[in-house]
Amino acid sequence: MTYTKNYIESRLMEHFSPKEVFSREELLAFFRKLDPDLKETTFAWRVFDLKKRHRMTDVGKGVYTIEQKQRFKPEVDEEINKIGSFLENSFNHHSYNVWTTNWLNEFIDLQVTSFLYILEVDKMSIEQVFFSIKDSGKFSNVFINPDGATINHYISELPQPIVVVPMISRAPTMVIKKIVLPTLEKILVDLFCDPKLYFAFQGQQLVKIFEGALAKYAINYSRLLNYAKRRHREDTLKEFLLEQPGLHNEVISAIE
């Protein structure tokens, strides 16, 4: 018997929705119950199609979840638009990403009223970009690679300061409204790896941010851990995730 695509997908959603995560092997076994002669190439195409249509998503290598959580799509505010447009018009610059710590307020109880704009630029261009932005007259309170004391005692009190820092190569980014932004996975790893820059979001605040982000948004754990590996913190991030009782059980299945 040949089943329609809609019937197969309906059965798939019914079968896997109760599971927090499931493996590639489980998915292949499900498809082969309906089609014993299913070829590996056809199976690979079905997996690709399901992910493309956001019916399921990767949470690890060969580990999936039925996508019921939102995709992280933060607000591109006026200041981020200005920064992105300046880089595009002045440098035709694509090796950057920009975001604001104001995005983190949705995850924490104590709302932070002063926030940073973080502009990451490739290491070869960082000084050129910094001086161009600073001297343009379009932006105020621009800093390059400030130390922890400067951030804590001075920068954090300024209105909408822009902090320019070097970007890790092959960092996970996305594009919204033609502006290059970090993915949520990258933001979480950076918060974990840069306690001096993100001093206001450490301790229990950091735990709450991770809990809130993992509960609300679809997280790609392979992307999360690969970027942490590039920052030489993969093992310590795994330990952190596994130590938090409030984080979801899917974390264990995805990262172990």
C-alpha angles and dihedrals in degrees: 000000000000115000125208121248091245092052092050092048092047090052091046093053091047092049101044104030093084090055118084090211137356135191133245089247091055091049093049091049090052093052093046092054086063095036114022091183094054110144122225091240091054091048091051089052092050091051090049092048094049091051093045090054091046094242089128136004140204117258094170141346105311091350123113143178132201102256107246097138126083125261113243108254110161127196116270100215128197095268093051089048090052093050094047093046092048092053093046095047098040101039108008077235122180102159095089143079130199135194143151130239086225085085089069094065092085090066102048136064098218104063116221110225097189116057142173134237108220116205115186118195132176112272095246093058103035099102093043092050093045095053093043092053093042094049096042094084089224096098135044131202099027119169135181122217096332119192123244096261092052091050094046100044103029120010096048090062095054125094112257099336118191116221115197114204135166117270123233109239117256092013112171110258140162134203123236120173089351091300119121110233132176118255118245089253090058093048092052093049092047092051089052095045101041108051092158095055093041098035092141091062103051133106114019090354089062091049091051092049092053092045093048095045095048093046096049107031137050106253124200102214094190089058091044094052096039090056091045087053090054086054091048092242104100096116096045091048090052090051091050093050094048093047094059112090091195095061118098125266089240087075091067093050093044101048106031 
